[in-house]
Each structure stands twice: as C-alpha cells, then as structure tokens.
Amino acid sequence: MTLLHYPYRFGVCGTGLEEKTMTRRDGCTANIGYYDGNLNWFFVAFRDSSDYYAAENHGLSGADAE
C-alpha cells in the first residue's frame, strides 16, 4: 500500500469502477474504489482540510486489505 498526497484533486479512470463511500469516526468521508468487480479495493481517497490523500492498494487482499 502507498499513501499519496495530492495538493489539488485525486482522480482515476472511471471504466469498470465502483465506488463506495464511508464516513470515518472523525466525520471525514472517504471514497473506496473497486475495479471490475474485484472484492479488494484499489484505492481509498479522502480529503482533510484543503488537501487530498489517497491510499493505493498494491497487492493487499482479503483480511490484509480490510
């Protein structure tokens, strides 16, 4: 997994993408992206104040991805 900082916006290709939204305990929302019906997430994108962050999944699966 890689955690990235984006000063403007985080964006991805929408082909085959399904997104779910979750709310963290601190009230911040995060979008979780899944591609092509995969059960393991590809990215989690969230915004904190004026910055954007994203975690990218590079091989985590099952319980490790959760």
PQR file with spaces between the fields and no chain letter, atoms N, CA, C, O and H, PARSE charges and radii, in Angstrom:
ATOM       1  N    MET     1       0.845   -1.162    0.000 -0.4000 1.5000
ATOM       2  CA   MET     1       0.000    0.000    0.000 -0.0000 2.0000
ATOM       3  C    MET     1       0.894    1.230    0.000  0.5500 1.7000
ATOM       4  O    MET     1       1.947    1.262    0.637 -0.5500 1.4000
ATOM       5  N    THR     2       0.446    2.234   -0.727 -0.4000 1.5000
ATOM       6  CA   THR     2       1.147    3.510   -0.784 -0.0000 2.0000
ATOM       7  C    THR     2       0.176    4.613   -0.402  0.5500 1.7000
ATOM       8  O    THR     2      -0.953    4.641   -0.893 -0.5500 1.4000
ATOM       9  H    THR     2      -0.410    2.208   -1.244  0.4000 1.0000
ATOM      10  N    LEU     3       0.600    5.523    0.468 -0.4000 1.5000
ATOM      11  CA   LEU     3      -0.207    6.679    0.824 -0.0000 2.0000
ATOM      12  C    LEU     3       0.357    7.877    0.085  0.5500 1.7000
ATOM      13  O    LEU     3       1.548    8.176    0.180 -0.5500 1.4000
ATOM      14  H    LEU     3       1.517    5.500    0.867  0.4000 1.0000
ATOM      15  N    LEU     4      -0.515    8.568   -0.661 -0.4000 1.5000
ATOM      16  CA   LEU     4      -0.089    9.683   -1.504 -0.0000 2.0000
ATOM      17  C    LEU     4      -0.796   10.970   -1.116  0.5500 1.7000
ATOM      18  O    LEU     4      -1.930   10.944   -0.638 -0.5500 1.4000
ATOM      19  H    LEU     4      -1.482    8.325   -0.738  0.4000 1.0000
ATOM      20  N    HIS     5      -0.132   12.081   -1.320 -0.4000 1.5000
ATOM      21  CA   HIS     5      -0.702   13.401   -1.073 -0.0000 2.0000
ATOM      22  C    HIS     5      -0.904   14.097   -2.417  0.5500 1.7000
ATOM      23  O    HIS     5      -0.016   14.086   -3.269 -0.5500 1.4000
ATOM      24  H    HIS     5       0.789   12.102   -1.709  0.4000 1.0000
ATOM      25  N    TYR     6      -2.072   14.698   -2.599 -0.4000 1.5000
ATOM      26  CA   TYR     6      -2.393   15.445   -3.811 -0.0000 2.0000
ATOM      27  C    TYR     6      -2.795   16.856   -3.399  0.5500 1.7000
ATOM      28  O    TYR     6      -3.775   17.020   -2.673 -0.5500 1.4000
ATOM      29  H    TYR     6      -2.794   14.706   -1.907  0.4000 1.0000
ATOM      30  N    PRO     7      -2.069   17.873   -3.839 -0.5600 1.5000
ATOM      31  CA   PRO     7      -2.410   19.231   -3.425  0.2800 2.0000
ATOM      32  C    PRO     7      -3.702   19.751   -4.049  0.5500 1.7000
ATOM      33  O    PRO     7      -4.290   20.703   -3.535 -0.5500 1.4000
ATOM      34  N    TYR     8      -4.156   19.146   -5.146 -0.4000 1.5000
ATOM      35  CA   TYR     8      -5.365   19.630   -5.806 -0.0000 2.0000
ATOM      36  C    TYR     8      -6.489   18.609   -5.706  0.5500 1.7000
ATOM      37  O    TYR     8      -7.363   18.751   -4.851 -0.5500 1.4000
ATOM      38  H    TYR     8      -3.679   18.373   -5.564  0.4000 1.0000
ATOM      39  N    ARG     9      -6.494   17.593   -6.545 -0.4000 1.5000
ATOM      40  CA   ARG     9      -7.522   16.546   -6.513 -0.0000 2.0000
ATOM      41  C    ARG     9      -6.912   15.214   -6.888  0.5500 1.7000
ATOM      42  O    ARG     9      -5.910   15.155   -7.601 -0.5500 1.4000
ATOM      43  H    ARG     9      -5.785   17.478   -7.240  0.4000 1.0000
ATOM      44  N    PHE    10      -7.522   14.142   -6.403 -0.4000 1.5000
ATOM      45  CA   PHE    10      -7.145   12.785   -6.780 -0.0000 2.0000
ATOM      46  C    PHE    10      -8.129   12.326   -7.842  0.5500 1.7000
ATOM      47  O    PHE    10      -9.336   12.489   -7.661 -0.5500 1.4000
ATOM      48  H    PHE    10      -8.336   14.190   -5.824  0.4000 1.0000
ATOM      49  N    GLY    11      -7.656   11.761   -8.940 -0.4000 1.5000
ATOM      50  CA   GLY    11      -8.552   11.305   -9.993 -0.0000 2.0000
ATOM      51  C    GLY    11      -8.086    9.985  -10.591  0.5500 1.7000
ATOM      52  O    GLY    11      -6.893    9.685  -10.626 -0.5500 1.4000
ATOM      53  H    GLY    11      -6.676   11.630   -9.087  0.4000 1.0000
ATOM      54  N    VAL    12      -9.051    9.207  -11.060 -0.4000 1.5000
ATOM      55  CA   VAL    12      -8.765    7.912  -11.677 -0.0000 2.0000
ATOM      56  C    VAL    12      -9.674    7.723  -12.882  0.5500 1.7000
ATOM      57  O    VAL    12     -10.616    8.489  -13.083 -0.5500 1.4000
ATOM      58  H    VAL    12     -10.020    9.450  -11.032  0.4000 1.0000
ATOM      59  N    CYS    13      -9.394    6.713  -13.675 -0.4000 1.5000
ATOM      60  CA   CYS    13     -10.251    6.342  -14.800 -0.0000 2.0000
ATOM      61  C    CYS    13     -11.533    5.704  -14.254  0.5500 1.7000
ATOM      62  O    CYS    13     -11.481    4.930  -13.298 -0.5500 1.4000
ATOM      63  H    CYS    13      -8.628    6.090  -13.512  0.4000 1.0000
ATOM      64  N    GLY    14     -12.662    6.021  -14.849 -0.4000 1.5000
ATOM      65  CA   GLY    14     -13.938    5.506  -14.361 -0.0000 2.0000
ATOM      66  C    GLY    14     -14.392    4.213  -15.001  0.5500 1.7000
ATOM      67  O    GLY    14     -15.418    3.666  -14.595 -0.5500 1.4000
ATOM      68  H    GLY    14     -12.704    6.650  -15.626  0.4000 1.0000
ATOM      69  N    THR    15     -13.665    3.695  -15.996 -0.4000 1.5000
ATOM      70  CA   THR    15     -14.066    2.464  -16.670 -0.0000 2.0000
ATOM      71  C    THR    15     -13.962    1.283  -15.718  0.5500 1.7000
ATOM      72  O    THR    15     -12.879    0.996  -15.208 -0.5500 1.4000
ATOM      73  H    THR    15     -12.832    4.139  -16.326  0.4000 1.0000
ATOM      74  N    GLY    16     -15.059    0.602  -15.472 -0.4000 1.5000
ATOM      75  CA   GLY    16     -15.086   -0.562  -14.590 -0.0000 2.0000
ATOM      76  C    GLY    16     -15.015   -0.226  -13.113  0.5500 1.7000
ATOM      77  O    GLY    16     -14.815   -1.112  -12.282 -0.5500 1.4000
ATOM      78  H    GLY    16     -15.939    0.836  -15.886  0.4000 1.0000
ATOM      79  N    LEU    17     -15.178    1.047  -12.779 -0.4000 1.5000
ATOM      80  CA   LEU    17     -15.030    1.494  -11.388 -0.0000 2.0000
ATOM      81  C    LEU    17     -16.353    1.483  -10.644  0.5500 1.7000
ATOM      82  O    LEU    17     -17.376    1.940  -11.155 -0.5500 1.4000
ATOM      83  H    LEU    17     -15.341    1.766  -13.454  0.4000 1.0000
ATOM      84  N    GLU    18     -16.316    0.954   -9.434 -0.4000 1.5000
ATOM      85  CA   GLU    18     -17.432    1.055   -8.494 -0.0000 2.0000
ATOM      86  C    GLU    18     -16.873    1.704   -7.241  0.5500 1.7000
ATOM      87  O    GLU    18     -15.828    1.294   -6.735 -0.5500 1.4000
ATOM      88  H    GLU    18     -15.486    0.583   -9.019  0.4000 1.0000
ATOM      89  N    GLU    19     -17.572    2.720   -6.737 -0.4000 1.5000
ATOM      90  CA   GLU    19     -17.117    3.409   -5.539 -0.0000 2.0000
ATOM      91  C    GLU    19     -18.126    3.271   -4.415  0.5500 1.7000
ATOM      92  O    GLU    19     -19.337    3.305   -4.634 -0.5500 1.4000
ATOM      93  H    GLU    19     -18.421    3.053   -7.147  0.4000 1.0000
ATOM      94  N    LYS    20     -17.607    3.115   -3.215 -0.4000 1.5000
ATOM      95  CA   LYS    20     -18.421    3.119   -2.007 -0.0000 2.0000
ATOM      96  C    LYS    20     -17.916    4.263   -1.137  0.5500 1.7000
ATOM      97  O    LYS    20     -16.727    4.580   -1.142 -0.5500 1.4000
ATOM      98  H    LYS    20     -16.623    3.087   -3.037  0.4000 1.0000
ATOM      99  N    THR    21     -18.825    4.879   -0.393 -0.4000 1.5000
ATOM     100  CA   THR    21     -18.451    5.974    0.489 -0.0000 2.0000
ATOM     101  C    THR    21     -18.586    5.520    1.934  0.5500 1.7000
ATOM     102  O    THR    21     -19.568    4.881    2.311 -0.5500 1.4000
ATOM     103  H    THR    21     -19.792    4.622   -0.389  0.4000 1.0000
ATOM     104  N    MET    22     -17.586    5.861    2.732 -0.4000 1.5000
ATOM     105  CA   MET    22     -17.644    5.559    4.161 -0.0000 2.0000
ATOM     106  C    MET    22     -17.332    6.837    4.922  0.5500 1.7000
ATOM     107  O    MET    22     -16.662    7.729    4.401 -0.5500 1.4000
ATOM     108  H    MET    22     -16.789    6.380    2.425  0.4000 1.0000
ATOM     109  N    THR    23     -17.813    6.925    6.142 -0.4000 1.5000
ATOM     110  CA   THR    23     -17.529    8.064    6.996 -0.0000 2.0000
ATOM     111  C    THR    23     -16.648    7.596    8.145  0.5500 1.7000
ATOM     112  O    THR    23     -16.988    6.662    8.872 -0.5500 1.4000
ATOM     113  H    THR    23     -18.358    6.201    6.565  0.4000 1.0000
ATOM     114  N    ARG    24     -15.519    8.258    8.291 -0.4000 1.5000
ATOM     115  CA   ARG    24     -14.616    7.908    9.380 -0.0000 2.0000
ATOM     116  C    ARG    24     -15.193    8.410   10.696  0.5500 1.7000
ATOM     117  O    ARG    24     -16.148    9.187   10.707 -0.5500 1.4000
ATOM     118  H    ARG    24     -15.243    9.017    7.701  0.4000 1.0000
ATOM     119  N    ARG    25     -14.618    7.968   11.788 -0.4000 1.5000
ATOM     120  CA   ARG    25     -15.093    8.383   13.118 -0.0000 2.0000
ATOM     121  C    ARG    25     -14.984    9.887   13.338  0.5500 1.7000
ATOM     122  O    ARG    25     -15.752   10.456   14.114 -0.5500 1.4000
ATOM     123  H    ARG    25     -13.843    7.336   11.779  0.4000 1.0000
ATOM     124  N    ASP    26     -14.039   10.535   12.666 -0.4000 1.5000
ATOM     125  CA   ASP    26     -13.870   11.979   12.837 -0.0000 2.0000
ATOM     126  C    ASP    26     -14.802   12.784   11.931  0.5500 1.7000
ATOM     127  O    ASP    26     -14.730   14.012   11.905 -0.5500 1.4000
ATOM     128  H    ASP    26     -13.415   10.072   12.036  0.4000 1.0000
ATOM     129  N    GLY    27     -15.681   12.094   11.183 -0.4000 1.5000
ATOM     130  CA   GLY    27     -16.651   12.766   10.323 -0.0000 2.0000
ATOM     131  C    GLY    27     -16.191   12.962    8.901  0.5500 1.7000
ATOM     132  O    GLY    27     -16.999   13.338    8.051 -0.5500 1.4000
ATOM     133  H    GLY    27     -15.739   11.096   11.204  0.4000 1.0000
ATOM     134  N    CYS    28     -14.918   12.723    8.602 -0.4000 1.5000
ATOM     135  CA   CYS    28     -14.382   12.842    7.252 -0.0000 2.0000
ATOM     136  C    CYS    28     -14.897   11.684    6.398  0.5500 1.7000
ATOM     137  O    CYS    28     -14.957   10.547    6.865 -0.5500 1.4000
ATOM     138  H    CYS    28     -14.262   12.418    9.292  0.4000 1.0000
ATOM     139  N    THR    29     -15.265   11.970    5.160 -0.4000 1.5000
ATOM     140  CA   THR    29     -15.720   10.908    4.278 -0.0000 2.0000
ATOM     141  C    THR    29     -14.574   10.430    3.396  0.5500 1.7000
ATOM     142  O    THR    29     -13.646   11.181    3.096 -0.5500 1.4000
ATOM     143  H    THR    29     -15.216   12.894    4.782  0.4000 1.0000
ATOM     144  N    ALA    30     -14.656    9.184    2.993 -0.4000 1.5000
ATOM     145  CA   ALA    30     -13.654    8.582    2.119 -0.0000 2.0000
ATOM     146  C    ALA    30     -14.368    7.802    1.033  0.5500 1.7000
ATOM     147  O    ALA    30     -15.391    7.167    1.286 -0.5500 1.4000
ATOM     148  H    ALA    30     -15.411    8.575    3.237  0.4000 1.0000
ATOM     149  N    ASN    31     -13.827    7.849   -0.179 -0.4000 1.5000
ATOM     150  CA   ASN    31     -14.340    7.053   -1.291 -0.0000 2.0000
ATOM     151  C    ASN    31     -13.417    5.864   -1.478  0.5500 1.7000
ATOM     152  O    ASN    31     -12.198    6.009   -1.560 -0.5500 1.4000
ATOM     153  H    ASN    31     -12.995    8.365   -0.385  0.4000 1.0000
ATOM     154  N    ILE    32     -14.026    4.675   -1.545 -0.4000 1.5000
ATOM     155  CA   ILE    32     -13.273    3.442   -1.728 -0.0000 2.0000
ATOM     156  C    ILE    32     -13.575    2.935   -3.124  0.5500 1.7000
ATOM     157  O    ILE    32     -14.736    2.724   -3.471 -0.5500 1.4000
ATOM     158  H    ILE    32     -15.017    4.557   -1.478  0.4000 1.0000
ATOM     159  N    GLY    33     -12.534    2.738   -3.930 -0.4000 1.5000
ATOM     160  CA   GLY    33     -12.714    2.343   -5.319 -0.0000 2.0000
ATOM     161  C    GLY    33     -12.368    0.891   -5.572  0.5500 1.7000
ATOM     162  O    GLY    33     -11.341    0.387   -5.118 -0.5500 1.4000
ATOM     163  H    GLY    33     -11.590    2.910   -3.648  0.4000 1.0000
ATOM     164  N    TYR    34     -13.248    0.230   -6.307 -0.4000 1.5000
ATOM     165  CA   TYR    34     -13.082   -1.172   -6.707 -0.0000 2.0000
ATOM     166  C    TYR    34     -13.193   -1.220   -8.231  0.5500 1.7000
ATOM     167  O    TYR    34     -14.047   -0.546   -8.806 -0.5500 1.4000
ATOM     168  H    TYR    34     -14.082    0.640   -6.676  0.4000 1.0000
ATOM     169  N    TYR    35     -12.350   -1.998   -8.884 -0.4000 1.5000
ATOM     170  CA   TYR    35     -12.399   -2.124  -10.341 -0.0000 2.0000
ATOM     171  C    TYR    35     -12.846   -3.521  -10.765  0.5500 1.7000
ATOM     172  O    TYR    35     -12.435   -4.531  -10.193 -0.5500 1.4000
ATOM     173  H    TYR    35     -11.656   -2.545   -8.417  0.4000 1.0000
ATOM     174  N    ASP    36     -13.683   -3.542  -11.766 -0.4000 1.5000
ATOM     175  CA   ASP    36     -14.073   -4.770  -12.466 -0.0000 2.0000
ATOM     176  C    ASP    36     -14.594   -5.869  -11.545  0.5500 1.7000
ATOM     177  O    ASP    36     -14.289   -7.044  -11.750 -0.5500 1.4000
ATOM     178  H    ASP    36     -14.016   -2.722  -12.231  0.4000 1.0000
ATOM     179  N    GLY    37     -15.373   -5.500  -10.539 -0.4000 1.5000
ATOM     180  CA   GLY    37     -15.985   -6.478   -9.648 -0.0000 2.0000
ATOM     181  C    GLY    37     -15.042   -7.090   -8.632  0.5500 1.7000
ATOM     182  O    GLY    37     -15.426   -8.024   -7.927 -0.5500 1.4000
ATOM     183  H    GLY    37     -15.621   -4.545  -10.373  0.4000 1.0000
ATOM     184  N    ASN    38     -13.836   -6.598   -8.538 -0.4000 1.5000
ATOM     185  CA   ASN    38     -12.873   -7.127   -7.577 -0.0000 2.0000
ATOM     186  C    ASN    38     -13.343   -6.827   -6.160  0.5500 1.7000
ATOM     187  O    ASN    38     -13.843   -5.734   -5.895 -0.5500 1.4000
ATOM     188  H    ASN    38     -13.524   -5.840   -9.110  0.4000 1.0000
ATOM     189  N    LEU    39     -13.191   -7.773   -5.254 -0.4000 1.5000
ATOM     190  CA   LEU    39     -13.597   -7.587   -3.860 -0.0000 2.0000
ATOM     191  C    LEU    39     -12.572   -6.786   -3.063  0.5500 1.7000
ATOM     192  O    LEU    39     -12.892   -6.266   -1.994 -0.5500 1.4000
ATOM     193  H    LEU    39     -12.784   -8.661   -5.470  0.4000 1.0000
ATOM     194  N    ASN    40     -11.355   -6.681   -3.567 -0.4000 1.5000
ATOM     195  CA   ASN    40     -10.303   -5.934   -2.885 -0.0000 2.0000
ATOM     196  C    ASN    40     -10.241   -4.518   -3.452  0.5500 1.7000
ATOM     197  O    ASN    40     -10.292   -4.327   -4.667 -0.5500 1.4000
ATOM     198  H    ASN    40     -11.096   -7.104   -4.436  0.4000 1.0000
ATOM     199  N    TRP    41     -10.134   -3.549   -2.585 -0.4000 1.5000
ATOM     200  CA   TRP    41     -10.130   -2.152   -3.005 -0.0000 2.0000
ATOM     201  C    TRP    41      -8.871   -1.836   -3.792  0.5500 1.7000
ATOM     202  O    TRP    41      -7.823   -2.447   -3.583 -0.5500 1.4000
ATOM     203  H    TRP    41     -10.092   -3.704   -1.598  0.4000 1.0000
ATOM     204  N    PHE    42      -8.985   -0.873   -4.700 -0.4000 1.5000
ATOM     205  CA   PHE    42      -7.861   -0.378   -5.478 -0.0000 2.0000
ATOM     206  C    PHE    42      -7.327    0.915   -4.870  0.5500 1.7000
ATOM     207  O    PHE    42      -6.118    1.142   -4.839 -0.5500 1.4000
ATOM     208  H    PHE    42      -9.836   -0.376   -4.869  0.4000 1.0000
ATOM     209  N    PHE    43      -8.236    1.760   -4.387 -0.4000 1.5000
ATOM     210  CA   PHE    43      -7.819    3.000   -3.738 -0.0000 2.0000
ATOM     211  C    PHE    43      -8.819    3.409   -2.677  0.5500 1.7000
ATOM     212  O    PHE    43      -9.984    3.015   -2.723 -0.5500 1.4000
ATOM     213  H    PHE    43      -9.218    1.576   -4.412  0.4000 1.0000
ATOM     214  N    VAL    44      -8.360    4.200   -1.722 -0.4000 1.5000
ATOM     215  CA   VAL    44      -9.202    4.897   -0.758 -0.0000 2.0000
ATOM     216  C    VAL    44      -8.776    6.362   -0.841  0.5500 1.7000
ATOM     217  O    VAL    44      -7.622    6.695   -0.570 -0.5500 1.4000
ATOM     218  H    VAL    44      -7.413    4.520   -1.684  0.4000 1.0000
ATOM     219  N    ALA    45      -9.705    7.226   -1.214 -0.4000 1.5000
ATOM     220  CA   ALA    45      -9.395    8.650   -1.372 -0.0000 2.0000
ATOM     221  C    ALA    45     -10.175    9.448   -0.347  0.5500 1.7000
ATOM     222  O    ALA    45     -11.368    9.220   -0.146 -0.5500 1.4000
ATOM     223  H    ALA    45     -10.642    6.956   -1.434  0.4000 1.0000
ATOM     224  N    PHE    46      -9.501   10.380    0.299 -0.4000 1.5000
ATOM     225  CA   PHE    46     -10.177   11.220    1.270 -0.0000 2.0000
ATOM     226  C    PHE    46      -9.563   12.610    1.272  0.5500 1.7000
ATOM     227  O    PHE    46      -8.438   12.812    0.815 -0.5500 1.4000
ATOM     228  H    PHE    46      -8.532   10.566    0.135  0.4000 1.0000
ATOM     229  N    ARG    47     -10.314   13.552    1.789 -0.4000 1.5000
ATOM     230  CA   ARG    47      -9.880   14.939    1.851 -0.0000 2.0000
ATOM     231  C    ARG    47      -9.817   15.364    3.305  0.5500 1.7000
ATOM     232  O    ARG    47     -10.728   15.093    4.087 -0.5500 1.4000
ATOM     233  H    ARG    47     -11.228   13.388    2.160  0.4000 1.0000
ATOM     234  N    ASP    48      -8.736   16.028    3.654 -0.4000 1.5000
ATOM     235  CA   ASP    48      -8.551   16.536    5.005 -0.0000 2.0000
ATOM     236  C    ASP    48      -8.211   18.014    4.875  0.5500 1.7000
ATOM     237  O    ASP    48      -7.158   18.359    4.339 -0.5500 1.4000
ATOM     238  H    ASP    48      -7.996   16.248    3.018  0.4000 1.0000
ATOM     239  N    SER    49      -9.063   18.870    5.345 -0.4000 1.5000
ATOM     240  CA   SER    49      -8.968   20.326    5.180 -0.0000 2.0000
ATOM     241  C    SER    49      -8.884   20.667    3.703  0.5500 1.7000
ATOM     242  O    SER    49      -9.835   20.398    2.970 -0.5500 1.4000
ATOM     243  H    SER    49      -9.919   18.591    5.781  0.4000 1.0000
ATOM     244  N    SER    50      -7.786   21.248    3.236 -0.4000 1.5000
ATOM     245  CA   SER    50      -7.718   21.658    1.836 -0.0000 2.0000
ATOM     246  C    SER    50      -6.895   20.702    0.982  0.5500 1.7000
ATOM     247  O    SER    50      -6.716   20.960   -0.209 -0.5500 1.4000
ATOM     248  H    SER    50      -7.013   21.467    3.832  0.4000 1.0000
ATOM     249  N    ASP    51      -6.393   19.618    1.541 -0.4000 1.5000
ATOM     250  CA   ASP    51      -5.566   18.673    0.803 -0.0000 2.0000
ATOM     251  C    ASP    51      -6.295   17.361    0.550  0.5500 1.7000
ATOM     252  O    ASP    51      -7.242   17.013    1.256 -0.5500 1.4000
ATOM     253  H    ASP    51      -6.539   19.409    2.508  0.4000 1.0000
ATOM     254  N    TYR    52      -5.842   16.646   -0.461 -0.4000 1.5000
ATOM     255  CA   TYR    52      -6.402   15.348   -0.818 -0.0000 2.0000
ATOM     256  C    TYR    52      -5.342   14.280   -0.594  0.5500 1.7000
ATOM     257  O    TYR    52      -4.156   14.505   -0.834 -0.5500 1.4000
ATOM     258  H    TYR    52      -5.073   16.929   -1.035  0.4000 1.0000
ATOM     259  N    TYR    53      -5.782   13.117   -0.133 -0.4000 1.5000
ATOM     260  CA   TYR    53      -4.901   11.985    0.100 -0.0000 2.0000
ATOM     261  C    TYR    53      -5.530   10.740   -0.521  0.5500 1.7000
ATOM     262  O    TYR    53      -6.748   10.648   -0.672 -0.5500 1.4000
ATOM     263  H    TYR    53      -6.746   12.933    0.062  0.4000 1.0000
ATOM     264  N    ALA    54      -4.678    9.794   -0.872 -0.4000 1.5000
ATOM     265  CA   ALA    54      -5.196    8.526   -1.384 -0.0000 2.0000
ATOM     266  C    ALA    54      -4.247    7.405   -0.983  0.5500 1.7000
ATOM     267  O    ALA    54      -3.026    7.556   -1.022 -0.5500 1.4000
ATOM     268  H    ALA    54      -3.688    9.869   -0.750  0.4000 1.0000
ATOM     269  N    ALA    55      -4.829    6.295   -0.603 -0.4000 1.5000
ATOM     270  CA   ALA    55      -4.068    5.075   -0.374 -0.0000 2.0000
ATOM     271  C    ALA    55      -4.312    4.189   -1.589  0.5500 1.7000
ATOM     272  O    ALA    55      -5.458    3.961   -1.975 -0.5500 1.4000
ATOM     273  H    ALA    55      -5.821    6.172   -0.572  0.4000 1.0000
ATOM     274  N    GLU    56      -3.243    3.693   -2.188 -0.4000 1.5000
ATOM     275  CA   GLU    56      -3.357    2.789   -3.324 -0.0000 2.0000
ATOM     276  C    GLU    56      -2.970    1.381   -2.882  0.5500 1.7000
ATOM     277  O    GLU    56      -1.981    1.190   -2.176 -0.5500 1.4000
ATOM     278  H    GLU    56      -2.312    3.879   -1.875  0.4000 1.0000
ATOM     279  N    ASN    57      -3.745    0.422   -3.297 -0.4000 1.5000
ATOM     280  CA   ASN    57      -3.525   -0.969   -2.948 -0.0000 2.0000
ATOM     281  C    ASN    57      -2.600   -1.601   -3.986  0.5500 1.7000
ATOM     282  O    ASN    57      -2.900   -1.596   -5.180 -0.5500 1.4000
ATOM     283  H    ASN    57      -4.549    0.577   -3.871  0.4000 1.0000
ATOM     284  N    HIS    58      -1.487   -2.137   -3.530 -0.4000 1.5000
ATOM     285  CA   HIS    58      -0.529   -2.786   -4.419 -0.0000 2.0000
ATOM     286  C    HIS    58      -0.353   -4.257   -4.036  0.5500 1.7000
ATOM     287  O    HIS    58       0.766   -4.718   -3.810 -0.5500 1.4000
ATOM     288  H    HIS    58      -1.243   -2.140   -2.561  0.4000 1.0000
ATOM     289  N    GLY    59      -1.458   -4.982   -3.967 -0.4000 1.5000
ATOM     290  CA   GLY    59      -1.380   -6.410   -3.704 -0.0000 2.0000
ATOM     291  C    GLY    59      -2.004   -6.901   -2.422  0.5500 1.7000
ATOM     292  O    GLY    59      -2.027   -8.108   -2.179 -0.5500 1.4000
ATOM     293  H    GLY    59      -2.367   -4.608   -4.151  0.4000 1.0000
ATOM     294  N    LEU    60      -2.517   -6.004   -1.584 -0.4000 1.5000
ATOM     295  CA   LEU    60      -3.205   -6.460   -0.380 -0.0000 2.0000
ATOM     296  C    LEU    60      -4.516   -7.120   -0.772  0.5500 1.7000
ATOM     297  O    LEU    60      -5.218   -6.643   -1.664 -0.5500 1.4000
ATOM     298  H    LEU    60      -2.499   -5.024   -1.781  0.4000 1.0000
ATOM     299  N    SER    61      -4.839   -8.201   -0.114 -0.4000 1.5000
ATOM     300  CA   SER    61      -6.096   -8.896   -0.404 -0.0000 2.0000
ATOM     301  C    SER    61      -6.668   -9.490    0.867  0.5500 1.7000
ATOM     302  O    SER    61      -5.975   -9.638    1.873 -0.5500 1.4000
ATOM     303  H    SER    61      -4.270   -8.589    0.610  0.4000 1.0000
ATOM     304  N    GLY    62      -7.950   -9.830    0.800 -0.4000 1.5000
ATOM     305  CA   GLY    62      -8.621  -10.472    1.924 -0.0000 2.0000
ATOM     306  C    GLY    62      -8.529   -9.684    3.210  0.5500 1.7000
ATOM     307  O    GLY    62      -8.780   -8.479    3.229 -0.5500 1.4000
ATOM     308  H    GLY    62      -8.513   -9.710   -0.017  0.4000 1.0000
ATOM     309  N    ALA    63      -8.166  -10.365    4.291 -0.4000 1.5000
ATOM     310  CA   ALA    63      -8.084   -9.733    5.610 -0.0000 2.0000
ATOM     311  C    ALA    63      -7.018   -8.647    5.654  0.5500 1.7000
ATOM     312  O    ALA    63      -7.177   -7.664    6.377 -0.5500 1.4000
ATOM     313  H    ALA    63      -7.962  -11.344    4.276  0.4000 1.0000
ATOM     314  N    ASP    64      -5.934   -8.802    4.899 -0.4000 1.5000
ATOM     315  CA   ASP    64      -4.893   -7.783    4.876 -0.0000 2.0000
ATOM     316  C    ASP    64      -5.425   -6.476    4.277  0.5500 1.7000
ATOM     317  O    ASP    64      -5.063   -5.394    4.741 -0.5500 1.4000
ATOM     318  H    ASP    64      -5.805   -9.601    4.311  0.4000 1.0000
ATOM     319  N    ALA    65      -6.266   -6.565    3.268 -0.4000 1.5000
ATOM     320  CA   ALA    65      -6.844   -5.371    2.647 -0.0000 2.0000
ATOM     321  C    ALA    65      -7.857   -4.706    3.570  0.5500 1.7000
ATOM     322  O    ALA    65      -7.984   -3.482    3.573 -0.5500 1.4000
ATOM     323  H    ALA    65      -6.559   -7.443    2.891  0.4000 1.0000
ATOM     324  N    GLU    66      -8.566   -5.492    4.342 -0.4000 1.5000
ATOM     325  CA   GLU    66      -9.560   -4.927    5.259 -0.0000 2.0000
ATOM     326  C    GLU    66      -8.872   -4.156    6.362  0.5500 1.7000
ATOM     327  O    GLU    66      -9.538   -3.603    7.237 -0.5500 1.4000
ATOM     328  H    GLU    66      -8.462   -6.487    4.340  0.4000 1.0000
